Amino acid sequence: MSSSVDFFTCPKCGGNAYREQDNKTCEITFSCSSCDWHGEPVDNSSPQKSDAKDYYLLFVWRSVEPKLLGPFKTIKLRDEKAKELKEDHGDLSNYYQVEVSKGAEINIDCYAGDFFEE
């Protein structure tokens, strides 16, 4: 099957959408990687809360050092990275899924050792 694909911003959530046209049948399909939009008209006249998300992985090496990885474009990519880290670092480290509204700022840090001694 030969097809043409165009990528654009989803009118529903602002995520990555595409339009695909089968070059043999001329059938056109639409889809978005971030929400359930499939080409139907979207009413953007009233502000709505976006369902678009950013996907991160919080990796805590041996319960000592947190590291935020991402954003990943999809949950699948984030989960693949988590499995890769698990193979490299095993059960002595911790792995956490983080999903936030698209564009939200995330700050993660650890307390210094003397913080709890005050």
Secondary structure, DSSP 4 states (H G I P E B T S, - for coil): --EEEEEEE-TTTSSEEEEEEETTT--EEEEESSSS--S-----SS------EEEEEEEEETTTEEEEEEEESSHHHHHHHHHHHHHHHGGGSEEEEEEEETT------PPPTTGGG-
